[in-house]
Amino acid sequence: MIDQEQVYQKISAVLVDLFEIDPAAIHPDAHLYEDLDIDSIDAVDLVVELKKLTGKKIKPEDFKSVRTVQDVVTEVEKLFG
């Protein structure tokens, strides 16, 4: 079983690798759109990467309410659970 910290580390790595976000800007309360400049196209790319990471199908409606890095961690944790 993967724990929340491991999920957080993996998501942080994806954000850094995929979107070249400064690791110092990534924290659980960081807003994807306002703080990290993730737009709707980037969000689709993020979901594709998370699908690769989890090996599970991700429903777009599961990510409609995602606003912060912690929200992403919570949703991904549900996929592993």
C-alpha positions in Angstrom: 0.0 0.0 0.0 1.3 3.4 -0.9 1.0 6.1 1.8 0.0 9.7 1.4 3.6 11.0 1.6 4.7 8.7 -1.2 1.7 9.9 -3.3 2.7 13.5 -2.5 6.3 12.9 -3.5 5.3 11.3 -6.8 2.8 14.1 -7.7 5.5 16.7 -6.8 7.9 15.0 -9.1 5.4 14.9 -12.0 4.7 18.7 -11.5 8.4 19.5 -11.6 9.2 17.2 -14.5 6.1 17.9 -16.7 5.6 21.5 -16.0 9.0 22.7 -14.9 7.5 24.1 -11.6 10.0 25.2 -9.0 9.9 22.5 -6.3 9.8 25.3 -3.6 6.4 26.4 -5.0 4.9 23.0 -4.5 3.2 22.4 -1.1 -0.1 20.8 -0.1 -2.1 24.1 -0.1 -0.7 25.4 -3.4 -3.5 26.1 -5.8 -2.9 24.4 -9.2 -4.3 27.3 -11.2 -3.4 30.4 -9.2 -0.1 29.4 -7.6 1.3 26.9 -10.1 -0.1 28.3 -13.3 -1.6 24.9 -14.4 -4.2 25.6 -17.1 -6.9 23.3 -18.4 -4.6 21.8 -21.0 -2.0 21.2 -18.4 -4.6 19.6 -16.2 -5.4 17.1 -18.9 -1.7 16.3 -19.2 -1.5 15.8 -15.4 -4.4 13.4 -15.5 -2.7 11.4 -18.3 0.5 11.2 -16.1 -1.5 10.2 -13.1 -3.1 7.4 -15.1 0.3 6.1 -16.0 1.4 6.4 -12.4 -1.6 4.6 -11.0 -2.3 2.2 -13.8 -6.0 3.0 -13.3 -8.6 4.7 -15.4 -9.3 8.2 -14.1 -12.7 9.7 -14.5 -12.6 13.4 -15.3 -15.5 14.0 -12.9 -13.3 12.8 -10.0 -10.9 15.7 -10.7 -13.5 18.4 -11.3 -13.3 19.6 -7.6 -9.5 19.4 -7.5 -8.0 22.8 -6.7 -4.9 22.2 -4.6 -1.9 19.8 -4.6 -3.5 18.2 -1.6 -6.7 17.6 -3.5 -4.7 15.8 -6.2 -3.0 13.7 -3.5 -6.4 12.8 -2.0 -7.9 11.7 -5.3 -4.8 9.7 -6.3 -4.8 8.0 -2.9 -8.4 6.9 -3.5 -7.2 5.2 -6.7 -4.5 3.3 -4.9 -6.9 2.4 -2.0 
